[in-house]
Amino acid sequence: MKLFVTLSSLLVLAACGAPEKPSQYPPREPGCEVRIFPEQPSYGTDNIGPVSASCDESVADSDCMRTLMDQACKLGADTVWGVSDKPELKDGKKRFYGRAAHQK
């Protein structure tokens, strides 16, 4: 029984993994300036990760885009690329997707 408890404890600790590496770029306030690109920007960037926004169909495209930009702000990004002009419509929701990055 003692061996079982010890092994169980080790498995739980192993599942936790290493602590998350802090982002090189601190979070920014909602409404921060973010540049949007349909393709990779011409300037160098550090990749931060994927971002997305899911909005009700009644929300204006521009407001849904702002939601995407605010998600990027939370990650410390100042650039989002790979974003289409129009949102994807799926299951009664508008969705914008992109790649958050920060200018080098």
N, CA, C and O of each residue as an XYZ file, in Angstrom:
416
protein
N       0.829     -1.197      0.000
C       0.000      0.000      0.000
C       0.869      1.255      0.000
O       0.591      2.218     -0.714
N       1.925      1.226      0.812
C       2.824      2.380      0.889
C       3.488      2.628     -0.469
O       3.667      3.772     -0.887
N       3.849      1.534     -1.149
C       4.454      1.655     -2.477
C       3.457      2.274     -3.459
O       3.834      3.101     -4.289
N       2.195      1.877     -3.366
C       1.157      2.427     -4.239
C       1.006      3.933     -4.030
O       0.913      4.686     -4.999
N       0.983      4.370     -2.781
C       0.848      5.795     -2.466
C       2.057      6.563     -2.986
O       1.912      7.653     -3.538
N       3.245      6.000     -2.811
C       4.468      6.656     -3.286
C       4.453      6.783     -4.806
O       4.752      7.849     -5.345
N       4.107      5.700     -5.497
C       4.066      5.737     -6.962
C       2.986      6.692     -7.456
O       3.198      7.415     -8.429
N       1.845      6.701     -6.802
C       0.772      7.625     -7.186
C       1.215      9.072     -7.028
O       0.931      9.913     -7.880
N       1.909      9.354     -5.938
C       2.404     10.718     -5.703
C       3.400     11.126     -6.775
O       3.371     12.259     -7.257
N       4.279     10.210     -7.149
C       5.261     10.509     -8.193
C       4.578     10.776     -9.533
O       4.989     11.669    -10.272
N       3.544     10.010     -9.844
C       2.818     10.228    -11.094
C       2.137     11.589    -11.110
O       2.140     12.272    -12.134
N       1.560     11.983     -9.997
C       0.907     13.289     -9.920
C       1.932     14.394    -10.109
O       1.684     15.350    -10.844
N       3.074     14.277     -9.456
C       4.122     15.292     -9.598
C       4.665     15.337    -11.020
O       4.929     16.419    -11.544
N       4.833     14.192    -11.644
C       5.342     14.156    -13.018
C       4.348     14.782    -13.986
O       4.749     15.409    -14.966
N       3.069     14.621    -13.725
C       2.043     15.187    -14.604
C       2.031     16.706    -14.559
O       1.623     17.355    -15.522
N       2.472     17.268    -13.456
C       2.487     18.728    -13.330
C       3.484     19.361    -14.284
O       3.231     20.450    -14.800
N       4.595     18.716    -14.527
C       5.591     19.244    -15.449
C       6.290     20.478    -14.922
O       6.080     20.905    -13.786
N       7.118     21.033    -15.768
C       7.869     22.235    -15.405
C       6.943     23.444    -15.429
O       5.959     23.460    -16.168
N       7.252     24.451    -14.625
C       6.420     25.659    -14.666
C       6.513     26.329    -16.031
O       7.536     26.246    -16.711
N       5.433     26.990    -16.417
C       5.381     27.661    -17.705
C       6.404     28.788    -17.758
O       6.553     29.556    -16.808
N       7.103     28.873    -18.880
C       8.087     29.936    -19.069
C       7.352     31.267    -19.212
O       6.429     31.376    -20.019
N       7.746     32.272    -18.444
C       7.065     33.565    -18.584
C       7.296     34.147    -19.980
O       8.361     33.973    -20.571
N       6.299     34.827    -20.483
C       6.381     35.422    -21.809
C       7.438     36.516    -21.836
O       7.633     37.241    -20.860
N       8.102     36.614    -22.956
C       9.091     37.670    -23.156
C       8.403     39.032    -23.208
O       9.016     40.057    -22.909
N       7.137     39.033    -23.587
C       6.383     40.278    -23.731
C       5.228     40.280    -22.727
O       4.378     39.391    -22.764
N       5.190     41.256    -21.844
C       4.129     41.292    -20.828
C       2.767     41.588    -21.449
O       2.686     42.180    -22.525
N       1.702     41.177    -20.770
C       0.354     41.477    -21.266
C       0.155     42.976    -21.432
O       0.723     43.784    -20.697
N      -0.660     43.322    -22.408
C      -0.983     44.725    -22.670
C      -2.468     44.931    -22.395
O      -3.248     43.979    -22.384
N      -2.841     46.169    -22.177
C      -4.233     46.505    -21.862
C      -5.151     46.263    -23.065
O      -4.730     46.442    -24.208
N      -6.411     45.854    -22.815
C      -7.375     45.766    -23.915
C      -7.462     47.113    -24.630
O      -7.397     48.171    -24.004
N      -7.609     47.054    -25.939
C      -7.650     48.278    -26.735
C      -6.280     48.721    -27.215
O      -6.153     49.749    -27.880
N      -5.245     47.941    -26.876
C      -3.890     48.306    -27.305
C      -3.804     48.273    -28.834
O      -4.627     47.648    -29.504
N      -2.804     48.949    -29.361
C      -2.610     48.982    -30.814
C      -2.042     47.649    -31.286
O      -1.030     47.171    -30.773
N      -2.709     47.063    -32.267
C      -2.285     45.798    -32.861
C      -2.408     45.934    -34.367
O      -3.446     46.358    -34.876
N      -1.348     45.576    -35.081
C      -1.383     45.607    -36.545
C      -1.837     44.243    -37.055
O      -1.346     43.205    -36.610
N      -2.783     44.259    -37.999
C      -3.371     43.038    -38.554
C      -2.885     42.856    -39.988
O      -2.879     43.801    -40.777
N      -2.476     41.622    -40.318
C      -1.984     41.299    -41.658
C      -2.636     40.010    -42.160
O      -2.841     39.075    -41.385
N      -2.966     39.958    -43.471
C      -3.485     38.713    -44.033
C      -2.371     37.671    -44.212
O      -2.626     36.467    -44.172
N      -1.158     38.137    -44.405
C       0.014     37.270    -44.572
C       1.060     37.663    -43.534
O       0.862     38.595    -42.754
N       2.168     36.941    -43.537
C       3.253     37.272    -42.614
C       3.735     38.696    -42.892
O       3.913     39.062    -44.053
N       3.950     39.508    -41.848
C       4.373     40.894    -42.074
C       5.774     40.966    -42.670
O       6.550     40.015    -42.583
N       6.080     42.102    -43.270
C       7.383     42.287    -43.915
C       8.495     42.505    -42.895
O       9.669     42.326    -43.219
N       8.152     42.883    -41.684
C       9.162     43.086    -40.642
C       9.313     41.815    -39.798
O       8.419     40.969    -39.759
N      10.445     41.703    -39.136
C      10.717     40.543    -38.303
C       9.846     40.525    -37.053
O       9.574     41.566    -36.454
N       9.412     39.324    -36.669
C       8.584     39.180    -35.472
C       9.039     37.983    -34.650
O       9.656     37.051    -35.165
N       8.721     38.030    -33.370
C       8.837     36.869    -32.495
C       7.446     36.268    -32.392
O       6.491     36.954    -32.027
N       7.333     34.989    -32.714
C       6.044     34.311    -32.655
C       5.622     34.130    -31.198
O       6.431     33.713    -30.369
N       4.376     34.438    -30.882
C       3.849     34.234    -29.533
C       2.903     33.040    -29.513
O       3.000     32.194    -28.624
N       1.989     32.956    -30.481
C       1.082     31.816    -30.524
C      -0.221     32.152    -31.216
O      -0.436     33.288    -31.640
N      -1.100     31.148    -31.330
C      -2.379     31.370    -32.010
C      -3.332     32.200    -31.161
O      -3.303     32.142    -29.932
N      -4.174     32.968    -31.835
C      -5.254     33.713    -31.184
C      -6.522     33.520    -31.998
O      -6.477     33.278    -33.204
N      -7.651     33.631    -31.317
C      -8.930     33.517    -32.012
C      -9.979     34.322    -31.268
O      -9.841     34.623    -30.082
N     -11.022     34.658    -31.992
C     -12.175     35.342    -31.412
C     -13.422     34.662    -31.939
O     -13.530     34.384    -33.134
N     -14.348     34.398    -31.061
C     -15.628     33.811    -31.421
C     -16.714     34.763    -30.945
O     -16.810     35.061    -29.754
N     -17.531     35.239    -31.879
C     -18.541     36.252    -31.575
C     -19.893     35.818    -32.121
O     -19.968     35.046    -33.077
N     -20.947     36.314    -31.516
C     -22.292     36.066    -32.010
C     -22.440     36.707    -33.392
O     -21.792     37.711    -33.688
N     -23.286     36.129    -34.228
C     -23.487     36.666    -35.582
C     -23.978     38.107    -35.573
O     -23.766     38.834    -36.543
N     -24.630     38.530    -34.495
C     -25.153     39.898    -34.421
C     -24.065     40.937    -34.135
O     -24.308     42.137    -34.264
N     -22.873     40.487    -33.751
C     -21.761     41.393    -33.459
C     -21.148     41.858    -34.777
O     -20.928     41.053    -35.682
N     -20.876     43.142    -34.884
C     -20.255     43.691    -36.099
C     -18.880     43.054    -36.309
O     -18.172     42.749    -35.350
N     -18.513     42.858    -37.583
C     -17.200     42.290    -37.896
C     -16.084     43.084    -37.231
O     -15.130     42.502    -36.715
N     -16.197     44.412    -37.241
C     -15.142     45.253    -36.656
C     -15.027     45.032    -35.146
O     -13.924     45.067    -34.600
N     -16.149     44.807    -34.471
C     -16.110     44.537    -33.030
C     -15.523     43.157    -32.741
O     -14.802     42.977    -31.760
N     -15.832     42.192    -33.592
C     -15.267     40.858    -33.429
C     -13.757     40.890    -33.682
O     -12.991     40.211    -32.998
N     -13.339     41.685    -34.668
C     -11.906     41.853    -34.929
C     -11.225     42.481    -33.714
O     -10.111     42.094    -33.359
N     -11.884     43.444    -33.078
C     -11.328     44.070    -31.873
C     -11.168     43.033    -30.767
O     -10.210     43.090    -29.995
N     -12.105     42.083    -30.686
C     -11.990     40.997    -29.709
C     -10.733     40.178    -29.982
O     -10.013     39.810    -29.053
N     -10.471     39.892    -31.260
C      -9.248     39.177    -31.633
C      -8.018     39.978    -31.212
O      -7.069     39.428    -30.653
N      -8.044     41.261    -31.480
C      -6.912     42.121    -31.128
C      -6.713     42.170    -29.609
O      -5.578     42.177    -29.133
N      -7.803     42.203    -28.856
C      -7.690     42.211    -27.394
C      -7.099     40.905    -26.874
O      -6.371     40.906    -25.882
N      -7.406     39.789    -27.538
C      -6.782     38.517    -27.169
C      -5.272     38.591    -27.398
O      -4.489     38.093    -26.589
N      -4.873     39.211    -28.498
C      -3.448     39.391    -28.784
C      -2.807     40.299    -27.736
O      -1.682     40.046    -27.302
N      -3.512     41.350    -27.326
C      -2.996     42.258    -26.288
C      -2.695     41.488    -25.006
O      -1.667     41.716    -24.368
N      -3.591     40.578    -24.629
C      -3.396     39.786    -23.407
C      -2.108     38.978    -23.462
O      -1.488     38.708    -22.433
N      -1.706     38.592    -24.680
C      -0.487     37.798    -24.858
C       0.761     38.663    -25.026
O       1.868     38.136    -25.135
N       0.592     39.983    -25.047
C       1.730     40.877    -25.229
C       2.081     41.118    -26.684
O       3.153     41.646    -26.979
N       1.205     40.744    -27.595
C       1.468     40.890    -29.032
C       1.164     42.303    -29.512
O       0.329     43.005    -28.943
N       1.861     42.703    -30.574
C       1.544     43.962    -31.251
C       1.222     43.722    -32.725
O       0.989     44.663    -33.483
N       1.212     42.445    -33.119
C       0.971     42.047    -34.503
C       0.142     40.766    -34.504
O       0.367     39.875    -33.686
N      -0.811     40.678    -35.420
C      -1.505     39.415    -35.679
C      -1.517     39.231    -37.184
O      -1.954     40.113    -37.923
N      -1.037     38.080    -37.637
C      -1.003     37.838    -39.072
C      -1.725     36.530    -39.403
O      -1.988     35.702    -38.531
N      -2.036     36.373    -40.699
C      -2.800     35.213    -41.145
C      -4.285     35.391    -40.893
O      -5.014     34.412    -40.738
N      -4.739     36.643    -40.852
C      -6.133     36.961    -40.538
C      -6.877     37.288    -41.835
O      -6.415     38.098    -42.638
N      -8.026     36.654    -42.027
C      -8.823     36.943    -43.225
C      -9.624     38.223    -43.033
O      -9.864     38.661    -41.908
N     -10.037     38.817    -44.161
C     -10.836     40.051    -44.119
C     -12.216     39.821    -43.513
O     -12.758     40.689    -42.828
N     -12.768     38.664    -43.769
C     -14.111     38.323    -43.288
C     -14.014     37.151    -42.313
O     -13.172     36.270    -42.487
N     -14.868     37.134    -41.292
C     -14.831     36.020    -40.344
C     -15.399     34.745    -40.951
O     -16.188     34.782    -41.895
N     -14.982     33.633    -40.394
C     -15.572     32.344    -40.736
C     -16.899     32.250    -39.984
O     -16.962     32.584    -38.801
N     -17.949     31.806    -40.650
C     -19.249     31.614    -40.000
C     -19.439     30.125    -39.750
O     -19.412     29.317    -40.679
N     -19.633     29.774    -38.478
C     -19.761     28.366    -38.129
C     -20.600     28.231    -36.867
O     -20.323     28.879    -35.858
N     -21.617     27.394    -36.925
C     -22.468     27.110    -35.764
C     -23.050     28.372    -35.141
O     -23.116     28.486    -33.917
N     -23.471     29.318    -35.973
C     -24.087     30.541    -35.479
C     -23.115     31.537    -34.876
O     -23.534     32.485    -34.212
N     -21.822     31.337    -35.099
C     -20.794     32.229    -34.556
C     -19.893     32.737    -35.671
O     -19.682     32.063    -36.679
N     -19.367     33.936    -35.470
C     -18.315     34.483    -36.329
C     -16.996     34.147    -35.658
O     -16.865     34.235    -34.437
N     -16.019     33.758    -36.470
C     -14.713     33.431    -35.898
C     -13.603     34.049    -36.735
O     -13.567     33.917    -37.958
N     -12.701     34.726    -36.038
C     -11.463     35.209    -36.633
C     -10.321     34.429    -35.995
O     -10.352     34.128    -34.802
N      -9.316     34.105    -36.799
C      -8.136     33.390    -36.327
C      -6.890     34.125    -36.795
O      -6.923     34.847    -37.791
N      -5.809     33.941    -36.083
C      -4.550     34.514    -36.520
C      -3.394     34.036    -35.666
O      -3.563     33.230    -34.751
N      -2.228     34.546    -35.981
C      -0.999     34.209    -35.290
C      -0.503     35.464    -34.591
O      -0.157     36.445    -35.249
N      -0.465     35.443    -33.263
C       0.011     36.589    -32.485
C       1.535     36.618    -32.505
O       2.195     35.585    -32.394
N       2.077     37.822    -32.647
C       3.525     37.995    -32.693
C       3.874     39.378    -32.146
O       3.002     40.219    -31.926
N       5.166     39.585    -31.936
C       5.647     40.890    -31.482
C       6.796     41.301    -32.392
O       7.686     40.504    -32.689
N       6.766     42.546    -32.826
C       7.813     43.056    -33.709
C       9.156     43.003    -33.000
O       9.270     43.363    -31.828
N      10.186     42.544    -33.736
C      11.546     42.474    -33.169
C      12.164     43.842    -33.103
O      13.302     43.985    -32.656
